[in-house]
Amino acid sequence: MKVPERFARLPTAAKLLLILTAVLLPIGIALAWMGNSGIRQANSALEGRAQDQARAAATAVESLIARNALALRIAANGALAGGEAGSCERARRSLAIVPAVSQSFELETGEGKPLCSTGTVGDTGSLPLVAPGAINVRIAPNDNAVAVRVGVIGGMATALVPLGEIRTAAIDAPGDVATIVLQDDARELRVLGPPSGPDLSLRISEWPIGDGALFARIGSLDQRITTRDRLMLLLPLLMWVAAALITWLLVSRLLIRPLKRLERAVLAYRPGEGALDLPRKVGPSEEIQELRDAFARAVARVEKSERETTGALEGQRRLVREVHHRVKNNLQVVASLLNIHGRNAEAPGARAAYAGISRRVGALSIVHRNHYAEMEENRGIAVRPLLTELAAELRASAPDEARRLAIDLDLDNVNTTQDVAVAVSFLITEIIEFAILHAPEEPVEISLRRTSELTARLALSSPVLVPDEEGSREKVQFERIVGGLAKQLRSTLDRKLGRYSVDLPVFPPA
């Protein structure tokens, strides 16, 4: 089929949508791509501007500290060169003629012992010692200031650069930064910020000051083009969306509303509760009318097929039920014949063999009876009533000397398939049969626990399951039989001292 023919067969709404998409969408995509490229370039420029502002603020703070350090070193060097007497006065006079430097300082010996001070300097004992010519910058231990210590010939000098001067230098720098925090290896000093306001985002950068002795952590407002600005650049795509919406509104009365009425009628239909009632008026569209008639024909065929399938299924169910019923009756007849022959047998071994075979046939009959009872619910065989009935049957059919055998049951409610139920019944029968013959005075404990959604654990405990050191032929044959039954369950028989356990496949809980 050619492309024009395919296009002609499309619904009207799809045709209009494809035409508008072919005309407007490529243009909209191209314009949106160009706008996105411009946004990326603008964001890169804003990031560079924020870096430049942070660098300018860090440079201004570093220049202020460097100017104070230089003036302090010159003044202290000249003051100590004239001797300790009057050294602070000489340094003060020297600093007084230097603009924009701190006037609070202290002169110390090379070992850090204070000689004299001017202004408030505070405790400088925790500051590191510096050699002549060296400079050390730290956050003042006991003040909101930056301590500058310089080494000169004959001693040291320490000055404090107040927080207000540092803040003024940062604010006077070109640009606009939001936060500035000075930090050394022990303390930090907040110079600016942080600003308050809704939806504020900061771009944080670190800058070394004073040969890395301090770090200035500077935050600038993260100015980016927002989603609202991006939406303004996506107007061509929005135009395409608007055109599609207008197209949809135009065809909704001709297509969508009739389809909705048809959909509601189909959803309201319940098989077996009445005929399919489709609306007579579904609009002027010929396609929708044909769809309504197709629905009616399809539902009629489905109902006819369902009636035929239901009848066949009911017949099959009756047949299966009859088969299970006949198998159960035949097994009971066989068990009765075995009991009759067993009672008439003269040899004790023959009577025991007849009784053992009768118990095994009876176990299989119990499985068929339980399966017949559970067929109506179709949830498999309930294991708990099956094992309860099997235990009672085994005790009732046991010889007189084994009637005192105790069978303790601790069972969860689980359901399983017929094949699993047969294997489980035979496994329990074999173990109880062995207990009847070899240890009728010892109890047998049977437990069934669900271990997951699809598995359960069957455990049987009895002293008769303790390994036989002599390895008698009967015990070897018994182990071979129970091992084979465990393999039918697609599981490994877990043998422990006096306890056998195996995993069973079961149905999920209802």
C-alpha positions as CSV (number, residue, x, y, z in Angstrom):
1,M,0.0,0.0,0.0
2,K,1.4,3.4,-1.0
3,V,1.9,6.3,1.4
4,P,-0.9,8.5,0.1
5,E,-3.4,5.6,0.4
6,R,-2.2,4.9,4.0
7,F,-2.6,8.6,4.8
8,A,-6.1,8.7,3.3
9,R,-7.2,5.8,5.5
10,L,-6.2,7.6,8.7
11,P,-8.8,9.2,11.0
12,T,-9.4,12.9,10.5
13,A,-7.8,13.9,13.8
14,A,-4.7,12.0,13.0
15,K,-4.5,13.6,9.6
16,L,-4.7,17.1,11.0
17,L,-2.2,16.3,13.7
18,L,0.3,14.9,11.2
19,I,0.0,17.9,8.9
20,L,0.5,20.4,11.7
21,T,3.4,18.4,13.1
22,A,5.1,18.3,9.7
23,V,4.8,22.1,9.3
24,L,5.4,23.5,12.7
25,L,7.4,21.0,14.7
26,P,10.7,21.2,12.8
27,I,10.6,25.0,13.0
28,G,9.8,24.8,16.7
29,I,12.6,22.3,17.4
30,A,15.2,24.5,15.5
31,L,14.2,27.6,17.4
32,A,14.1,25.8,20.7
33,W,17.6,24.4,20.0
34,M,18.9,27.9,19.2
35,G,17.3,29.3,22.3
36,N,18.8,26.5,24.4
37,S,22.3,27.3,23.0
38,G,21.8,30.9,23.9
39,I,20.8,29.9,27.4
40,R,23.9,27.8,27.9
41,Q,26.1,30.7,26.7
42,A,24.3,33.1,29.0
43,N,24.7,30.7,32.0
44,S,28.4,30.4,31.2
45,A,28.8,34.2,31.1
46,L,27.0,34.5,34.5
47,E,29.3,31.9,36.0
48,G,32.4,33.7,34.8
49,R,31.0,37.0,36.2
50,A,30.4,35.4,39.6
51,Q,34.0,34.1,39.5
52,D,35.3,37.5,38.7
53,Q,33.4,39.1,41.5
54,A,34.6,36.6,44.0
55,R,38.2,37.1,42.8
56,A,37.9,40.9,43.1
57,A,36.6,40.6,46.7
58,A,39.4,38.1,47.7
59,T,42.0,40.4,46.1
60,A,40.6,43.4,48.0
61,V,40.8,41.6,51.4
62,E,44.3,40.3,50.6
63,S,45.4,43.8,49.6
64,L,44.2,45.2,52.9
65,I,46.0,42.6,54.9
66,A,49.2,43.0,52.8
67,R,49.1,46.7,53.2
68,N,48.9,46.4,57.0
69,A,51.6,43.8,57.1
70,L,54.0,46.0,55.0
71,A,53.3,49.1,57.1
72,L,53.7,47.1,60.3
73,R,57.0,45.6,59.3
74,I,58.5,49.0,58.2
75,A,57.3,50.7,61.5
76,A,58.4,47.8,63.7
77,N,61.8,47.5,62.1
78,G,62.5,51.2,62.6
79,A,61.1,51.2,66.1
80,L,63.2,48.2,67.4
81,A,66.3,49.5,65.7
82,G,66.3,52.4,68.1
83,G,66.1,50.1,71.2
84,E,63.3,48.7,73.2
85,A,62.8,52.0,75.2
86,G,60.1,54.0,73.4
87,S,59.8,51.5,70.6
88,C,56.0,51.5,70.6
89,E,55.8,55.3,70.4
90,R,58.2,55.3,67.5
91,A,56.2,52.6,65.7
92,R,52.9,54.5,66.5
93,R,54.2,57.7,65.0
94,S,55.4,55.8,61.9
95,L,52.0,54.1,61.4
96,A,50.1,57.3,62.0
97,I,51.2,58.8,58.7
98,V,50.2,55.7,56.8
99,P,46.5,55.8,55.7
100,A,44.1,52.9,56.0
101,V,46.2,50.7,58.3
102,S,45.5,49.4,61.8
103,Q,46.7,51.4,64.8
104,S,46.4,48.6,67.3
105,F,49.7,46.6,67.5
106,E,52.1,44.9,69.8
107,L,55.9,44.6,69.8
108,E,57.5,41.3,71.0
109,T,60.8,39.8,71.4
110,G,61.9,37.0,69.1
111,E,60.7,34.5,71.7
112,G,57.2,36.0,71.7
113,K,57.5,38.0,75.0
114,P,55.5,41.2,74.8
115,L,57.5,44.4,74.9
116,C,54.8,47.0,74.6
117,S,51.5,47.6,72.8
118,T,49.2,50.3,71.5
119,G,45.5,49.8,71.4
120,T,43.7,46.5,72.1
121,V,45.6,43.5,70.7
122,G,44.5,40.8,73.1
123,D,46.3,37.5,73.9
124,T,48.9,36.8,71.1
125,G,50.6,33.9,72.9
126,S,48.8,31.3,70.7
127,L,50.1,32.8,67.5
128,P,53.1,31.1,65.9
129,L,56.6,32.7,66.1
130,V,58.0,34.1,62.9
131,A,61.5,34.7,61.7
132,P,62.8,38.1,60.6
133,G,61.3,38.9,57.2
134,A,58.5,36.4,57.5
135,I,54.8,37.2,57.8
136,N,52.1,35.0,59.4
137,V,48.3,35.7,59.1
138,R,45.7,34.1,61.4
139,I,42.2,34.7,62.7
140,A,42.6,36.5,66.0
141,P,42.1,34.0,68.9
142,N,40.0,36.3,71.0
143,D,38.6,39.0,68.7
144,N,36.7,39.4,65.4
145,A,39.7,40.5,63.5
146,V,42.7,39.1,61.5
147,A,46.0,39.0,63.4
148,V,49.1,39.9,61.3
149,R,52.5,39.0,62.8
150,V,55.7,40.1,61.0
151,G,59.3,39.2,61.9
152,V,61.8,42.0,62.0
153,I,65.4,42.3,63.2
154,G,65.4,42.1,67.0
155,G,61.8,40.8,67.5
156,M,58.3,40.6,66.1
157,A,55.3,42.8,65.7
158,T,51.6,41.8,65.8
159,A,48.7,43.9,64.6
160,L,44.9,43.3,64.4
161,V,43.0,44.2,61.2
162,P,39.4,44.8,62.5
163,L,36.4,43.0,61.0
164,G,34.8,46.3,59.9
165,E,37.8,47.3,57.8
166,I,37.8,43.9,56.1
167,R,34.1,44.1,55.4
168,T,34.5,47.7,54.0
169,A,37.3,46.5,51.7
170,A,35.2,43.6,50.4
171,I,32.1,45.7,49.9
172,D,34.1,48.4,48.0
173,A,35.5,45.8,45.7
174,P,34.0,45.7,42.2
175,G,31.0,43.3,41.9
176,D,28.5,42.1,44.4
177,V,29.2,39.1,46.6
178,A,26.7,37.7,49.2
179,T,28.9,35.9,51.7
180,I,32.6,36.0,52.8
181,V,34.1,33.8,55.4
182,L,37.8,33.8,56.3
183,Q,39.2,30.6,57.7
184,D,42.5,29.2,59.0
185,D,43.3,25.8,60.3
186,A,41.6,26.6,63.7
187,R,38.9,29.3,63.4
188,E,36.7,31.1,60.9
189,L,35.6,34.7,60.7
190,R,32.3,35.6,59.0
191,V,32.8,38.9,57.1
192,L,29.5,39.1,55.1
193,G,26.2,37.3,54.9
194,P,24.6,35.1,54.4
195,P,21.7,37.0,52.8
196,S,18.1,36.0,53.6
197,G,15.3,35.5,51.1
198,P,13.3,32.8,49.4
199,D,14.9,30.6,46.8
200,L,18.4,32.0,47.1
201,S,21.1,29.9,45.6
202,L,24.8,30.7,46.2
203,R,27.9,29.7,44.2
204,I,30.7,29.1,46.7
205,S,34.4,29.4,45.8
206,E,37.6,29.4,47.9
207,W,40.6,31.7,47.5
208,P,43.9,31.6,49.3
209,I,45.0,34.7,51.2
210,G,48.4,35.4,52.7
211,D,50.4,32.7,51.0
212,G,47.7,30.1,51.9
213,A,47.7,30.9,55.6
214,L,44.0,32.0,55.3
215,F,41.3,30.9,52.9
216,A,38.4,33.2,51.8
217,R,35.2,31.2,51.2
218,I,33.2,33.6,49.0
219,G,29.6,33.0,48.0
220,S,28.0,34.8,45.0
221,L,24.4,34.7,44.0
222,D,23.9,31.9,41.5
223,Q,22.2,33.8,38.7
224,R,20.9,31.5,36.1
225,I,18.3,31.6,33.5
226,T,15.3,30.0,35.1
227,T,12.7,27.5,33.8
228,R,10.3,30.4,33.3
229,D,12.8,32.0,31.0
230,R,13.2,28.7,29.1
231,L,9.5,28.4,28.6
232,M,9.5,31.9,27.0
233,L,12.0,30.5,24.4
234,L,9.8,27.5,23.8
235,L,7.0,29.4,22.3
236,P,7.2,27.7,18.9
237,L,6.8,24.3,20.6
238,L,3.9,25.8,22.6
239,M,2.3,27.0,19.4
240,W,2.5,23.4,18.0
241,V,0.8,22.1,21.2
242,A,-1.9,24.8,20.9
243,A,-2.5,23.8,17.3
244,A,-2.8,20.2,18.3
245,L,-5.3,21.1,21.1
246,I,-7.4,23.2,18.7
247,T,-7.4,20.3,16.2
248,W,-8.5,17.9,19.0
249,L,-11.3,20.2,20.1
250,L,-12.6,20.5,16.5
251,V,-12.8,16.8,16.0
252,S,-13.9,15.8,19.5
253,R,-17.6,16.4,18.7
254,L,-17.3,14.3,15.6
255,L,-15.1,11.5,16.9
256,I,-14.3,11.5,20.6
257,R,-17.7,11.9,22.1
258,P,-19.3,9.2,20.0
259,L,-16.4,6.9,20.8
260,K,-16.8,7.7,24.5
261,R,-20.5,6.7,24.4
262,L,-19.6,3.5,22.6
263,E,-16.9,2.8,25.2
264,R,-19.2,3.3,28.2
265,A,-21.7,0.9,26.6
266,V,-19.1,-1.7,26.1
267,L,-17.7,-1.3,29.7
268,A,-21.2,-1.5,31.1
269,Y,-21.7,-4.9,29.4
270,R,-21.4,-7.9,31.8
271,P,-21.4,-11.3,30.1
272,G,-24.3,-13.4,31.3
273,E,-26.2,-10.5,32.8
274,G,-27.9,-9.3,29.7
275,A,-27.5,-8.4,26.0
276,L,-25.0,-5.8,24.8
277,D,-26.8,-2.5,24.6
278,L,-25.0,-0.2,22.1
279,P,-26.1,3.4,21.4
280,R,-28.0,3.8,18.2
281,K,-26.6,7.3,17.6
282,V,-22.9,7.5,17.5
283,G,-22.4,10.6,15.3
284,P,-22.0,11.1,11.6
285,S,-18.8,9.2,11.3
286,E,-19.2,6.1,9.2
287,E,-16.2,4.4,10.8
288,I,-17.7,4.7,14.3
289,Q,-20.9,3.1,13.1
290,E,-19.0,0.2,11.6
291,L,-17.1,-0.1,14.8
292,R,-20.4,-0.3,16.8
293,D,-21.7,-3.1,14.5
294,A,-18.3,-4.9,14.7
295,F,-18.6,-4.8,18.5
296,A,-22.0,-6.3,18.4
297,R,-20.9,-9.1,16.0
298,A,-17.8,-9.9,18.1
299,V,-19.7,-10.0,21.4
300,A,-22.3,-12.3,19.8
301,R,-19.6,-14.7,18.6
302,V,-17.9,-14.6,22.0
303,E,-21.1,-15.4,23.9
304,K,-21.8,-18.3,21.6
305,S,-18.2,-19.6,22.0
306,E,-18.4,-19.2,25.8
307,R,-21.7,-21.1,26.0
308,E,-20.1,-24.0,24.0
309,T,-16.9,-23.9,26.1
310,T,-18.9,-23.8,29.4
311,G,-20.9,-26.8,28.3
312,A,-17.8,-28.7,27.3
313,L,-16.0,-27.8,30.5
314,E,-18.9,-28.9,32.6
315,G,-19.0,-32.2,30.8
316,Q,-15.3,-32.7,31.3
317,R,-15.6,-31.8,35.0
318,R,-18.3,-34.4,35.5
319,L,-16.2,-36.9,33.6
320,V,-13.2,-36.2,35.8
321,R,-15.2,-36.4,39.0
322,E,-16.7,-39.7,37.9
323,V,-13.2,-41.0,37.1
324,H,-11.9,-40.0,40.6
325,H,-15.0,-41.4,42.2
326,R,-14.6,-44.8,40.4
327,V,-10.8,-44.9,41.2
328,K,-11.6,-44.2,44.9
329,N,-14.2,-47.0,45.0
330,N,-11.9,-49.4,43.1
331,L,-9.1,-48.7,45.6
332,Q,-11.4,-49.3,48.5
333,V,-12.5,-52.6,47.0
334,V,-8.8,-53.6,46.5
335,A,-8.1,-52.6,50.1
336,S,-11.1,-54.6,51.3
337,L,-9.9,-57.7,49.4
338,L,-6.4,-57.3,50.8
339,N,-7.8,-57.2,54.3
340,I,-9.9,-60.3,53.7
341,H,-6.9,-62.2,52.3
342,G,-4.7,-60.9,55.1
343,R,-7.1,-62.2,57.8
344,N,-7.2,-65.6,56.1
345,A,-3.5,-65.9,55.7
346,E,-1.9,-68.4,58.0
347,A,1.7,-67.1,58.0
348,P,2.4,-64.0,60.1
349,G,4.7,-62.6,57.4
350,A,1.9,-63.0,54.8
351,R,-0.6,-61.2,57.1
352,A,1.9,-58.4,57.7
353,A,2.5,-58.1,54.0
354,Y,-1.2,-57.9,53.2
355,A,-1.7,-55.3,55.9
356,G,1.2,-53.2,54.6
357,I,-0.1,-53.3,51.0
358,S,-3.6,-52.5,52.3
359,R,-2.4,-49.5,54.2
360,R,-0.6,-48.1,51.0
361,V,-3.7,-48.7,48.9
362,G,-5.8,-47.0,51.6
363,A,-3.4,-44.0,51.5
364,L,-3.9,-43.6,47.8
365,S,-7.7,-44.0,48.2
366,I,-7.7,-41.1,50.8
367,V,-5.8,-38.9,48.3
368,H,-8.4,-39.5,45.6
369,R,-11.3,-38.9,48.1
370,N,-9.8,-35.6,49.1
371,H,-9.1,-34.6,45.5
372,Y,-12.7,-35.4,44.7
373,A,-13.9,-33.2,47.5
374,E,-11.7,-30.3,46.5
375,M,-12.6,-30.3,42.8
376,E,-15.4,-27.8,43.2
377,E,-13.1,-25.1,44.5
378,N,-10.3,-26.0,42.1
379,R,-7.7,-25.0,44.7
380,G,-5.9,-28.3,44.9
381,I,-5.9,-30.8,47.7
382,A,-5.9,-29.4,51.3
383,V,-3.0,-31.2,53.0
384,R,-4.1,-30.7,56.6
385,P,-7.3,-32.7,56.4
386,L,-5.6,-35.3,54.1
387,L,-2.8,-36.0,56.6
388,T,-5.3,-36.0,59.5
389,E,-7.4,-38.6,57.9
390,L,-4.4,-40.6,56.8
391,A,-3.0,-40.7,60.3
392,A,-6.3,-41.9,61.7
393,E,-6.6,-44.6,59.0
394,L,-3.1,-45.8,59.6
395,R,-3.7,-46.1,63.4
396,A,-7.0,-47.9,62.8
397,S,-5.4,-50.4,60.4
398,A,-2.4,-51.1,62.6
399,P,-2.0,-54.5,64.2
400,D,-3.2,-54.9,67.8
401,E,0.3,-54.7,69.3
402,A,0.8,-51.3,67.5
403,R,-2.6,-49.7,68.3
404,R,-0.9,-47.7,71.0
405,L,1.3,-45.9,68.4
406,A,1.0,-42.1,69.0
407,I,0.9,-39.9,65.9
408,D,1.2,-36.2,66.8
409,L,0.2,-33.7,64.1
410,D,1.1,-30.0,63.9
411,L,0.0,-28.9,60.4
412,D,-0.5,-25.5,58.6
413,N,-3.3,-25.1,56.1
414,V,-1.7,-25.5,52.7
415,N,-3.0,-26.8,49.3
416,T,-1.0,-28.7,46.8
417,T,-1.4,-30.8,43.6
418,Q,-2.6,-34.4,43.4
419,D,0.9,-35.7,42.4
420,V,2.5,-34.1,45.5
421,A,-0.3,-35.3,47.7
422,V,0.2,-38.9,46.5
423,A,4.0,-38.7,47.1
424,V,3.5,-37.2,50.6
425,S,0.9,-39.8,51.6
426,F,3.2,-42.6,50.5
427,L,6.2,-41.1,52.3
428,I,4.2,-40.8,55.6
429,T,2.8,-44.2,55.1
430,E,6.2,-45.8,54.6
431,I,7.6,-44.1,57.7
432,I,4.7,-44.9,59.9
433,E,4.6,-48.5,58.6
434,F,8.3,-48.8,59.5
435,A,7.5,-47.4,62.9
436,I,4.6,-49.9,63.4
437,L,6.9,-52.8,62.6
438,H,10.0,-51.8,64.6
439,A,9.1,-49.3,67.3
440,P,5.3,-49.2,68.0
441,E,5.8,-47.9,71.5
442,E,7.6,-44.7,70.2
443,P,5.6,-41.7,69.1
444,V,5.7,-40.2,65.5
445,E,5.6,-36.4,65.1
446,I,4.5,-34.9,61.9
447,S,4.7,-31.1,61.3
448,L,4.0,-29.0,58.2
449,R,5.0,-25.4,58.0
450,R,4.7,-22.9,55.2
451,T,8.2,-21.6,54.5
452,S,7.4,-19.2,51.6
453,E,4.6,-18.4,49.2
454,L,5.2,-21.5,47.1
455,T,6.9,-23.9,49.5
456,A,6.2,-25.8,52.7
457,R,8.4,-27.9,54.9
458,L,7.2,-31.4,56.0
459,A,9.1,-32.9,58.9
460,L,8.7,-36.3,60.5
461,S,10.4,-37.2,63.9
462,S,10.6,-40.6,65.5
463,P,13.3,-42.7,67.2
464,V,12.9,-45.2,64.5
465,L,14.6,-42.8,62.1
466,V,17.8,-43.0,64.0
467,P,20.5,-44.5,61.7
468,D,21.0,-48.3,62.2
469,E,24.7,-49.0,62.9
470,E,24.3,-52.6,61.8
471,G,22.8,-51.5,58.5
472,S,20.1,-54.2,58.3
473,R,18.6,-55.0,54.9
474,E,15.1,-53.7,56.0
475,K,16.6,-50.4,57.0
476,V,18.5,-50.1,53.7
477,Q,15.4,-50.9,51.7
478,F,13.4,-48.4,53.8
479,E,16.0,-45.6,53.1
480,R,15.9,-46.4,49.4
481,I,12.1,-46.1,49.3
482,V,11.8,-42.8,51.2
483,G,14.6,-41.3,49.2
484,G,12.8,-42.2,45.9
485,L,9.6,-40.7,47.2
486,A,11.5,-37.5,48.1
487,K,12.8,-37.3,44.5
488,Q,9.2,-37.4,43.3
489,L,8.7,-34.1,45.2
490,R,11.7,-32.6,43.4
491,S,13.4,-32.1,46.7
492,T,16.2,-33.6,48.7
493,L,15.4,-35.6,51.8
494,D,17.1,-33.9,54.8
495,R,18.2,-36.6,57.2
496,K,19.0,-35.7,60.7
497,L,19.2,-37.8,63.9
498,G,15.6,-39.0,64.4
499,R,14.2,-36.5,62.0
500,Y,13.5,-36.5,58.2
501,S,12.3,-33.3,56.4
502,V,11.5,-32.4,52.8
503,D,10.3,-29.3,50.9
504,L,6.9,-29.4,49.2
505,P,5.5,-27.2,46.4
506,V,2.2,-25.6,47.5
507,F,-0.2,-23.1,46.1
508,P,0.0,-19.4,47.2
509,P,-2.3,-18.5,50.1
510,A,-5.8,-17.4,49.2
